[in-house]
Amino acid sequence: MMNLSKELRSLLLMGVVSNIVIIYIGIFVNLYIWEQGNHIFDVTWFNLVLFVAWGIAYGMASQLLFGRTIRLLYGLSACSGAIAFVLLSLLQLDNQMLWIACIAIPVGLMQGFFSAGQNISLSTLGKGTDFGNYMAISAITGNILNMTVPLLSALVIKWMGYSGSFVVMFFFVALMLLFSTKLPQVSLIPYMASKGSFWKEMRIRKVFNISGAKWFILSCLAAGFILQFQGLFALLFTFSVTENKTEIALLNMMYTLFALVALVLYKKLKFMSNRWLTVAVALLTSGMLLMLVQDPVTRICANVITTMGMFYFITVWSGDQIKAVSSLGVVQQSRMLVWREWFLCLTRIIMLILALGIKDFSSMMFIGLAMLTIACLLTVSFFQTKFGASRKMDNIDLEA
């Protein structure tokens, strides 16, 4: 912390507090909804509405940054989180689907505004050794939070019930709102060449006027299926094994430990990125095939394997995409990030719509979705390689 500038310290603190709330929601709000009837449909519907709201918030946030700063985005994120916890505490409706949607909308808005603010901050401030220190500290704090927040949240729920935990989270949301006023005034205003219409400039043909754009888009669409399938069913498999809050927290701690093992191997073994992507695909495919086995222990093993595979996948896939467009201007990068988020949300939503028909983990719909996700895994590395090669040729031509 002492090696960071005031701007990066404030961003780090904001990230820590926000991630506490996001981790809690990711596990225990989903569990709270699952416990209403142990229906796969309910959790799937919650995540479906969440990602629709997320995509809308991300687009709104990016438009706002052409006239306002990230302070507003994080403030809106905090306000949306506050609304979610008020509704969780007070809202009662006879219609279960409507009740779930009312909770999911502010949660999605919260995460969409937060994600946009974080991505733009990284795009504009991502320079120098100071930023390298920030990323290292952020990674360490992220792992600590993933280890501690689930267990501490489980203890709070055990002592105070869900209602008490919602009050505690409301306190952290209030801290988010306070810290948002201390953030650096990062925006896209200084990078704008003209004051044209945001949505006119966001037309897909105008944003993706680079070589290999179709491979970038196909890679994002395939990745959306992969991310959502693993994220949803890793959670549901854990809930199907146990509904004990402490045991769920301990299982999530175990998954984090295996992600740290994956990190150590990633640092120690100096493989090329394409080889790590192959490792990711192999692990994720193996884990998803194991998901088809109807056994609690096997489900946990599948989660461990896919957790490690997802670490490599996100690290390499996201890193390669950002590296390939790093030579572009900040504004074009930000617009591509918006479209990237929308592409991911689109296929996440499609996967969740298909998953609404899943009654149990032995159904043909679940098996079909698993096969579709594996097909996406086998193609995404091809799309990514083609996009990277196109961008590399462009950069060579520019240097020449």
PyMOL commands that set and color helices and strands:
alter all, ss='L'
color gray80, all
select helices_A, chain A and resi 6-34+40-64+70-90+96-125+128-180+189-191+198-201+204-207+213-241+245-268+273-290+296-324+330-355+364-399
alter helices_A, ss='H'
color red, helices_A
deselect
rebuild
show_as cartoon
